[in-house]
Amino acid sequence: MTGLQIEPAVAGRRFRAFTAKHLDALAERAGLNASERDLHIWEAEAGEIALQRRDFANAKAHLQRSLEHAAQSPLKKNISVVEMLLWHARVLEGERAPVPDTLRQSSGDPANGSATTGTPLLAVGVQCTAGQLALEQGQVSAAIGLFETAAKSFDAIVRKTLWFIAPWCLTRHGHALILADDLDAAQSALQHAMQLHDARAVKATPSRAETLVVLTELGLRRGNRSDALGFAREADAFWRAYRPRDRGAGEAAAWLGRALIASGDGGGGRVELRRGEAIRASADGLMEGRKTAERVDVTESRQVRQAR
């Protein structure tokens, strides 16, 4: 079902090298005598790549700089999409950040799933991110409604630059449906997500590994222990090769542990569960440290502006 024809560990290394190459090219272009418009576009592209790499700190930095350049360029109409991506990065990093007022005004009210007035891309980004935020707050029914509203516009974005939002959204929708005990609908959403992943030239990504983790969860709920173990092993192998200390790696390891235990390997499963817990604890500690540093930077910047 996964459609991946190379070893997950090799795929993880290839994805890291592929995206690093693109980031290097962007950095080289941005170092030229570029206009504010060009810098806005290049920083936004770098932010998009960082999002796909699950490098949220750099994603936020690039997207914030993109907004600063956009304010000085003729492309002010693109600001809403970059604002959406910045909010998206904050929520994916675990921050319970409410939808910015500017996005609520341009895309309707995501809290009630109302029809949006912005572009399909903006609508999907806002609805999916609001759905994830609702899910993190335990509002499963609200999250499902938001994901379903977003899905109506997927066909308009899957061939666009920000296509990667659609399979991520389907994966989170699948997880919400599992929590709601609607396993058939969850299966459909996750299969759709895998189809979108496998249609790309670079198939193995952190987002795809996240889908594999939720497929593991679904397989265990349905008693399909063999399938669940296969999905978990593939996700874990990707993260071990790509970013073994990332929180996503911890999630994959923990679900591998659960799949092993369900398959009768209690000892191996407990080892993987402990490994997953250790990775997540370490990643959460590093994340909190970065957030503290960001708060200090914001405070210092305000003090500097006030001193002027």
SULVEN-V926686 format. One record per residue. RES is the residue in three letters. NEAR is the number of other C-alpha atoms within 10 Angstrom. D_FIRST is the distance of its C-alpha to the first C-alpha in whole Angstrom. Layout:
res=RES near=NEAR d_first=D_FIRST
res=RES near=NEAR d_first=D_FIRST
This chain:
res=MET near=8 d_first=0
res=THR near=15 d_first=4
res=GLY near=11 d_first=6
res=LEU near=13 d_first=9
res=GLN near=9 d_first=11
res=ILE near=10 d_first=14
res=GLU near=12 d_first=15
res=PRO near=23 d_first=14
res=ALA near=18 d_first=18
res=VAL near=14 d_first=19
res=ALA near=22 d_first=17
res=GLY near=23 d_first=19
res=ARG near=17 d_first=22
res=ARG near=17 d_first=21
res=PHE near=21 d_first=20
res=ARG near=16 d_first=24
res=ALA near=13 d_first=26
res=PHE near=12 d_first=24
res=THR near=16 d_first=25
res=ALA near=15 d_first=29
res=LYS near=12 d_first=30
res=HIS near=14 d_first=29
res=LEU near=19 d_first=31
res=ASP near=12 d_first=34
res=ALA near=14 d_first=34
res=LEU near=17 d_first=35
res=ALA near=14 d_first=37
res=GLU near=10 d_first=39
res=ARG near=14 d_first=40
res=ALA near=17 d_first=41
res=GLY near=10 d_first=43
res=LEU near=9 d_first=45
res=ASN near=9 d_first=48
res=ALA near=12 d_first=45
res=SER near=13 d_first=46
res=GLU near=18 d_first=45
res=ARG near=17 d_first=43
res=ASP near=18 d_first=41
res=LEU near=24 d_first=41
res=HIS near=29 d_first=40
res=ILE near=22 d_first=37
res=TRP near=23 d_first=36
res=GLU near=27 d_first=36
res=ALA near=29 d_first=34
res=GLU near=22 d_first=31
res=ALA near=24 d_first=32
res=GLY near=29 d_first=31
res=GLU near=25 d_first=28
res=ILE near=20 d_first=26
res=ALA near=23 d_first=28
res=LEU near=25 d_first=26
res=GLN near=20 d_first=22
res=ARG near=20 d_first=24
res=ARG near=21 d_first=24
res=ASP near=16 d_first=28
res=PHE near=21 d_first=30
res=ALA near=18 d_first=33
res=ASN near=18 d_first=33
res=ALA near=26 d_first=31
res=LYS near=22 d_first=34
res=ALA near=16 d_first=37
res=HIS near=24 d_first=36
res=LEU near=29 d_first=35
res=GLN near=20 d_first=39
res=ARG near=17 d_first=40
res=SER near=27 d_first=39
res=LEU near=24 d_first=40
res=GLU near=16 d_first=44
res=HIS near=23 d_first=43
res=ALA near=24 d_first=42
res=ALA near=17 d_first=46
res=GLN near=13 d_first=48
res=SER near=15 d_first=46
res=PRO near=11 d_first=46
res=LEU near=15 d_first=42
res=LYS near=14 d_first=43
res=LYS near=9 d_first=41
res=ASN near=15 d_first=38
res=ILE near=19 d_first=39
res=SER near=18 d_first=37
res=VAL near=20 d_first=33
res=VAL near=24 d_first=34
res=GLU near=21 d_first=36
res=MET near=23 d_first=32
res=LEU near=26 d_first=30
res=LEU near=25 d_first=33
res=TRP near=25 d_first=33
res=HIS near=26 d_first=29
res=ALA near=25 d_first=29
res=ARG near=19 d_first=32
res=VAL near=20 d_first=30
res=LEU near=16 d_first=27
res=GLU near=16 d_first=29
res=GLY near=13 d_first=30
res=GLU near=14 d_first=33
res=ARG near=16 d_first=34
res=ALA near=12 d_first=35
res=PRO near=14 d_first=36
res=VAL near=21 d_first=36
res=PRO near=12 d_first=38
res=ASP near=10 d_first=41
res=THR near=12 d_first=41
res=LEU near=20 d_first=37
res=ARG near=15 d_first=38
res=GLN near=12 d_first=41
res=SER near=15 d_first=39
res=SER near=23 d_first=36
res=GLY near=18 d_first=37
res=ASP near=18 d_first=37
res=PRO near=24 d_first=33
res=ALA near=17 d_first=35
res=ASN near=11 d_first=35
res=GLY near=19 d_first=32
res=SER near=13 d_first=35
res=ALA near=13 d_first=34
res=THR near=21 d_first=35
res=THR near=12 d_first=37
res=GLY near=16 d_first=36
res=THR near=16 d_first=33
res=PRO near=18 d_first=29
res=LEU near=22 d_first=28
res=LEU near=23 d_first=31
res=ALA near=26 d_first=30
res=VAL near=28 d_first=26
res=GLY near=23 d_first=27
res=VAL near=28 d_first=30
res=GLN near=30 d_first=28
res=CYS near=30 d_first=25
res=THR near=31 d_first=27
res=ALA near=27 d_first=29
res=GLY near=31 d_first=27
res=GLN near=27 d_first=26
res=LEU near=23 d_first=29
res=ALA near=19 d_first=30
res=LEU near=20 d_first=27
res=GLU near=15 d_first=28
res=GLN near=11 d_first=32
res=GLY near=13 d_first=30
res=GLN near=14 d_first=31
res=VAL near=21 d_first=27
res=SER near=15 d_first=28
res=ALA near=21 d_first=30
res=ALA near=28 d_first=27
res=ILE near=23 d_first=25
res=GLY near=19 d_first=27
res=LEU near=27 d_first=27
res=PHE near=26 d_first=23
res=GLU near=18 d_first=24
res=THR near=21 d_first=27
res=ALA near=28 d_first=25
res=ALA near=19 d_first=22
res=LYS near=12 d_first=25
res=SER near=16 d_first=25
res=PHE near=20 d_first=22
res=ASP near=12 d_first=22
res=ALA near=14 d_first=25
res=ILE near=18 d_first=24
res=VAL near=16 d_first=21
res=ARG near=11 d_first=22
res=LYS near=10 d_first=25
res=THR near=11 d_first=26
res=LEU near=16 d_first=24
res=TRP near=18 d_first=21
res=PHE near=22 d_first=20
res=ILE near=22 d_first=21
res=ALA near=25 d_first=19
res=PRO near=25 d_first=16
res=TRP near=24 d_first=18
res=CYS near=29 d_first=19
res=LEU near=27 d_first=16
res=THR near=28 d_first=15
res=ARG near=26 d_first=19
res=HIS near=29 d_first=19
res=GLY near=31 d_first=16
res=HIS near=27 d_first=18
res=ALA near=26 d_first=21
res=LEU near=22 d_first=20
res=ILE near=21 d_first=19
res=LEU near=16 d_first=23
res=ALA near=13 d_first=24
res=ASP near=13 d_first=22
res=ASP near=13 d_first=20
res=LEU near=19 d_first=17
res=ASP near=13 d_first=16
res=ALA near=14 d_first=17
res=ALA near=25 d_first=15
res=GLN near=20 d_first=12
res=SER near=12 d_first=13
res=ALA near=22 d_first=14
res=LEU near=25 d_first=11
res=GLN near=20 d_first=8
res=HIS near=17 d_first=11
res=ALA near=25 d_first=12
res=MET near=24 d_first=8
res=GLN near=16 d_first=9
res=LEU near=19 d_first=13
res=HIS near=26 d_first=12
res=ASP near=16 d_first=10
res=ALA near=10 d_first=13
res=ARG near=12 d_first=15
res=ALA near=7 d_first=17
res=VAL near=12 d_first=17
res=LYS near=21 d_first=13
res=ALA near=25 d_first=14
res=THR near=24 d_first=16
res=PRO near=24 d_first=18
res=SER near=24 d_first=16
res=ARG near=22 d_first=13
res=ALA near=26 d_first=13
res=GLU near=23 d_first=15
res=THR near=27 d_first=12
res=LEU near=27 d_first=10
res=VAL near=29 d_first=14
res=VAL near=25 d_first=14
res=LEU near=27 d_first=11
res=THR near=28 d_first=13
res=GLU near=23 d_first=15
res=LEU near=26 d_first=14
res=GLY near=22 d_first=13
res=LEU near=20 d_first=16
res=ARG near=14 d_first=18
res=ARG near=12 d_first=16
res=GLY near=12 d_first=17
res=ASN near=16 d_first=14
res=ARG near=21 d_first=15
res=SER near=16 d_first=13
res=ASP near=17 d_first=9
res=ALA near=28 d_first=12
res=LEU near=26 d_first=13
res=GLY near=18 d_first=10
res=PHE near=26 d_first=9
res=ALA near=30 d_first=13
res=ARG near=22 d_first=14
res=GLU near=20 d_first=12
res=ALA near=31 d_first=14
res=ASP near=28 d_first=17
res=ALA near=21 d_first=17
res=PHE near=26 d_first=16
res=TRP near=28 d_first=19
res=ARG near=19 d_first=21
res=ALA near=18 d_first=22
res=TYR near=24 d_first=22
res=ARG near=17 d_first=24
res=PRO near=16 d_first=25
res=ARG near=17 d_first=27
res=ASP near=19 d_first=26
res=ARG near=23 d_first=25
res=GLY near=24 d_first=21
res=ALA near=27 d_first=22
res=GLY near=27 d_first=23
res=GLU near=23 d_first=21
res=ALA near=30 d_first=18
res=ALA near=32 d_first=21
res=ALA near=27 d_first=22
res=TRP near=28 d_first=18
res=LEU near=31 d_first=18
res=GLY near=27 d_first=21
res=ARG near=25 d_first=21
res=ALA near=29 d_first=18
res=LEU near=25 d_first=20
res=ILE near=19 d_first=23
res=ALA near=18 d_first=21
res=SER near=17 d_first=20
res=GLY near=11 d_first=23
res=ASP near=13 d_first=24
res=GLY near=15 d_first=26
res=GLY near=12 d_first=28
res=GLY near=14 d_first=25
res=GLY near=22 d_first=24
res=ARG near=17 d_first=27
res=VAL near=15 d_first=27
res=GLU near=23 d_first=24
res=LEU near=23 d_first=25
res=ARG near=15 d_first=29
res=ARG near=18 d_first=27
res=GLY near=24 d_first=25
res=GLU near=16 d_first=28
res=ALA near=17 d_first=30
res=ILE near=22 d_first=28
res=ARG near=21 d_first=28
res=ALA near=15 d_first=32
res=SER near=15 d_first=33
res=ALA near=18 d_first=30
res=ASP near=16 d_first=32
res=GLY near=12 d_first=36
res=LEU near=13 d_first=35
res=MET near=17 d_first=34
res=GLU near=11 d_first=37
res=GLY near=12 d_first=39
res=ARG near=13 d_first=38
res=LYS near=14 d_first=39
res=THR near=12 d_first=42
res=ALA near=12 d_first=43
res=GLU near=13 d_first=42
res=ARG near=12 d_first=44
res=VAL near=12 d_first=47
res=ASP near=12 d_first=46
res=VAL near=12 d_first=46
res=THR near=11 d_first=50
res=GLU near=12 d_first=51
res=SER near=12 d_first=50
res=ARG near=12 d_first=52
res=GLN near=11 d_first=55
res=VAL near=10 d_first=55
res=ARG near=8 d_first=55
res=GLN near=8 d_first=58
res=ALA near=7 d_first=60
res=ARG near=6 d_first=60
